[in-house]
Amino acid sequence: MKKITIKIATPEKLIFESEADSVTFPSVEGEMTVLPGHMPLVARLASGDIVVKNAGKEIPCIVVGGFAEVNGTSVTILTSFAEDIAAITDEHVASARARADELLKMKDAEDVDFEHFVSELERSLTRVKIADKWRNKKYK
């Protein structure tokens, strides 16, 4: 069976790289699944989970925005924030919840950088939502 190469990268590091059967990611147009041989495209990403499927196993990652480039043999995802679900502990989730609550309390402050506030809040809420979704699933 043909495989597709998946790369997920932030400006700081390569988060994930592997051959896979398929990858599903959240785009602003809706969820997209890419198989080997898919037509070339560039998609703007929404916040959510990327699911790489290989040999019947699902490998989930969190993504907050960015772009996906598909060329038929590979998918490259470039984002400012991505995280492997396996790396998220209960402490990370609790910290993200606390950060989201803290940010919501600050929303009406006059000295808050609105753009930074929104991105931080989205990141924290996405971590909590996706970690909760995958917490009881077996994906290793």
SEDO-877286 format. One record per atom (N, C-alpha, C): x, y, z. Coordinates in pm, whole numbers, padded with zeros to 5 digits, always signed. Layout:
XYZ
...
END
This chain:
+00083-00119+00000
+00000+00000+00000
+00088+00125+00000
+00048+00224-00077
+00122+00350-00082
+00113+00423+00051
+00217+00499+00080
+00223+00580+00203
+00240+00727+00164
+00209+00813+00261
+00228+00956+00244
+00316+01004+00359
+00409+01095+00331
+00498+01148+00433
+00430+01266+00502
+00427+01262+00635
+00364+01367+00714
+00472+01439+00795
+00474+01572+00786
+00563+01654+00870
+00479+01761+00936
+00498+01777+01068
+00432+01882+01144
+00543+01962+01210
+00550+02092+01179
+00660+02174+01229
+00612+02309+01281
+00681+02355+01384
+00664+02491+01435
+00795+02565+01402
+00800+02695+01424
+00926+02765+01400
+01042+02714+01487
+01009+02657+01602
+01112+02610+01694
+01163+02470+01664
+01072+02380+01620
+01116+02241+01604
+01020+02161+01517
+01068+02045+01476
+00987+01948+01405
+00914+01865+01510
+00782+01869+01509
+00701+01800+01610
+00680+01654+01574
+00661+01629+01444
+00628+01493+01400
+00673+01475+01257
+00729+01357+01226
+00763+01321+01089
+00755+01170+01076
+00675+01124+00978
+00658+00982+00960
+00587+00953+00828
+00597+00828+00786
+00517+00778+00675
+00383+00735+00735
+00274+00751+00659
+00143+00713+00711
+00049+00673+00598
-00062+00611+00638
-00166+00575+00543
-00253+00695+00509
-00277+00783+00609
-00359+00902+00588
-00334+01002+00699
-00381+01124+00678
-00378+01226+00782
-00506+01308+00769
-00565+01339+00884
-00685+01422+00889
-00651+01547+00971
-00687+01663+00919
-00656+01788+00989
-00774+01885+00979
-00783+01979+01076
-00891+02077+01075
-00853+02197+00989
-00930+02224+00885
-00906+02345+00806
-01020+02442+00832
-01003+02566+00791
-01110+02663+00809
-01230+02629+00720
-01209+02545+00621
-01318+02499+00531
-01386+02374+00585
-01332+02314+00688
-01384+02189+00744
-01273+02087+00756
-01303+01973+00813
-01203+01868+00832
-01166+01806+00698
-01036+01785+00677
-00987+01725+00553
-00907+01600+00584
-00928+01496+00505
-00848+01375+00514
-00771+01360+00384
-00642+01335+00397
-00553+01324+00280
-00497+01183+00274
-00509+01123+00158
-00453+00991+00130
-00340+01006+00029
-00254+00905+00012
-00150+00913-00091
-00212+00941-00228
-00149+01028-00305
-00198+01062-00437
-00299+01175-00439
-00326+01237-00324
-00422+01347-00317
-00376+01462-00406
-00471+01534-00463
-00436+01648-00548
-00366+01756-00465
-00275+01832-00526
-00204+01937-00453
-00300+02046-00404
-00274+02094-00283
-00352+02205-00228
-00278+02267-00111
-00319+02387-00079
-00273+02455+00041
-00398+02494+00118
-00403+02462+00246
-00520+02490+00328
-00480+02565+00454
-00562+02661+00492
-00541+02731+00619
-00603+02646+00729
-00528+02625+00837
-00574+02537+00945
-00657+02611+01049
-00752+02541+01104
-00827+02585+01221
-00763+02517+01343
-00805+02553+01461
-00756+02486+01581
-00827+02352+01597
-00753+02252+01640
-00814+02121+01660
-00710+02012+01665
-00750+01891+01624
-00657+01779+01629
-00624+01728+01490
-00499+01696+01473
-00449+01629+01353
-00441+01482+01390
-00492+01395+01304
-00487+01252+01332
-00415+01182+01217
-00299+01128+01249
-00221+01051+01152
-00257+00905+01172
-00294+00837+01064
-00328+00695+01073
-00222+00615+00999
-00171+00513+01069
-00070+00427+01011
-00086+00286+01067
-00103+00189+00979
-00117+00048+01018
-00226+00028+01122
-00338+00098+01107
-00451+00082+01198
-00440+00160+01328
-00330+00231+01349
-00312+00308+01471
-00335+00456+01442
-00392+00526+01541
-00413+00670+01530
-00312+00742+01618
-00249+00845+01561
-00153+00926+01634
-00204+01070+01630
-00261+01119+01742
-00318+01253+01743
-00218+01360+01788
-00234+01479+01732
-00156+01596+01771
-00252+01714+01780
-00217+01811+01861
-00293+01935+01872
-00231+02037+01778
-00314+02117+01713
-00265+02226+01628
-00353+02348+01653
-00290+02465+01653
-00362+02591+01667
-00323+02677+01547
-00407+02673+01443
-00384+02754+01324
-00267+02705+01242
-00235+02780+01136
-00122+02746+01050
-00170+02711+00910
-00084+02638+00838
-00113+02600+00700
-00073+02455+00675
-00144+02391+00584
-00110+02256+00540
-00084+02262+00390
+00028+02204+00348
+00059+02194+00206
+00057+02046+00169
-00023+02013+00068
-00039+01876+00022
+00012+01870-00121
+00097+01769-00152
+00144+01759-00290
+00128+01619-00351
+00053+01533-00287
+00030+01399-00341
+00116+01293-00277
+00240+01327-00242
+00328+01230-00175
+00360+01272-00033
+00328+01397+00003
+00356+01444+00139
+00257+01551+00182
+00247+01565+00314
+00169+01672+00376
+00262+01741+00474
+00280+01871+00456
+00362+01950+00547
+00271+02048+00619
+00272+02043+00751
+00190+02132+00832
+00283+02227+00906
+00264+02356+00879
+00342+02462+00943
+00249+02541+01034
+00286+02551+01160
+00200+02615+01259
+00285+02682+01366
+00227+02778+01435
+00300+02841+01545
+00293+02755+01671
+00191+02666+01680
+00179+02579+01797
+00125+02443+01758
+00198+02340+01792
+00153+02201+01776
+00212+02121+01890
+00141+02016+01928
+00186+01934+02041
+00135+01792+02023
+00219+01696+02052
+00181+01555+02047
+00094+01526+02170
-00021+01466+02149
-00112+01435+02259
-00044+01349+02365
+00041+01257+02322
+00108+01167+02417
+00195+01243+02517
+00237+01365+02482
+00323+01444+02569
+00244+01523+02673
+00111+01524+02661
+00029+01603+02752
-00010+01520+02874
+00026+01571+02990
-00007+01504+03116
-00129+01571+03179
-00179+01512+03287
-00290+01574+03361
-00250+01711+03413
-00123+01727+03449
-00075+01857+03497
-00080+01962+03386
-00047+01921+03263
-00055+02013+03150
-00199+02060+03128
-00293+01967+03137
-00434+02000+03116
-00482+02094+03227
-00446+02064+03351
-00486+02150+03463
-00426+02289+03447
-00302+02295+03404
-00235+02424+03381
-00304+02502+03269
-00341+02434+03162
-00410+02500+03051
-00547+02552+03094
-00618+02473+03176
-00748+02519+03228
-00730+02643+03315
-00630+02639+03402
-00604+02753+03490
-00566+02877+03409
-00485+02857+03306
-00444+02969+03220
-00564+03027+03146
-00653+02943+03097
-00773+02991+03029
-00860+03071+03125
-00879+03022+03248
-00957+03095+03348
-00893+03230+03379
-00761+03229+03395
-00687+03353+03423
-00704+03453+03309
-00695+03405+03186
-00709+03493+03070
-00850+03549+03059
-00950+03467+03089
-01088+03515+03083
-01113+03625+03186
-01048+03619+03301
-01062+03724+03402
-00997+03854+03356
-00898+03844+03268
-00825+03962+03221
-00890+04026+03098
-00992+03968+03042
-01043+04010+02912
-01090+04155+02907
-01132+04212+03018
-01181+04349+03018
-01076+04451+03061
-00958+04405+03093
-00851+04498+03133
-00809+04584+03013
-00780+04710+03038
-00747+04802+02930
-00605+04783+02876
-00515+04730+02956
-00375+04719+02913
-00343+04584+02851
-00445+04507+02812
-00423+04376+02753
-00404+04388+02602
-00301+04322+02550
-00280+04315+02406
-00383+04214+02353
-00486+04264+02285
-00600+04181+02245
-00558+04063+02158
-00472+04086+02061
-00429+03980+01969
-00357+03868+02045
-00267+03906+02135
-00195+03809+02217
-00292+03735+02309
-00385+03809+02368
-00485+03751+02457
-00565+03642+02385
-00614+03673+02266
-00696+03578+02191
-00616+03453+02155
-00491+03469+02110
-00412+03352+02072
-00378+03265+02193
-00347+03327+02306
-00318+03250+02429
-00442+03175+02477
-00557+03242+02472
-00680+03178+02515
-00716+03062+02423
-00702+03082+02293
-00732+02975+02197
-00641+02855+02218
-00513+02880+02241
-00418+02773+02265
-00455+02693+02390
-00486+02763+02499
-00521+02694+02624
-00650+02614+02610
-00752+02675+02550
-00879+02604+02535
-00868+02485+02441
-00788+02498+02335
-00768+02387+02242
-00697+02271+02310
-00594+02301+02389
-00523+02195+02462
-00619+02117+02551
-00704+02188+02624
-00798+02123+02715
-00898+02039+02635
-00957+02098+02533
-01061+02029+02454
-01007+01901+02389
-00893+01911+02322
-00839+01796+02250
-00783+01692+02346
-00718+01735+02453
-00668+01639+02552
-00783+01561+02615
-00892+01631+02647
-01009+01562+02703
-01068+01463+02603
-01071+01501+02476
-01126+01414+02372
-01047+01284+02361
-00916+01292+02366
-00831+01175+02344
-00790+01104+02472
-00819+01160+02586
-00771+01105+02714
-00809+00958+02733
-00930+00921+02702
-00975+00784+02725
-00963+00694+02603
-00915+00748+02494
-00897+00666+02374
-00757+00606+02376
-00745+00491+02320
-00614+00428+02307
-00562+00461+02168
-00450+00532+02163
-00399+00575+02035
-00253+00541+02014
-00195+00464+02103
-00053+00430+02088
-00037+00300+02016
END
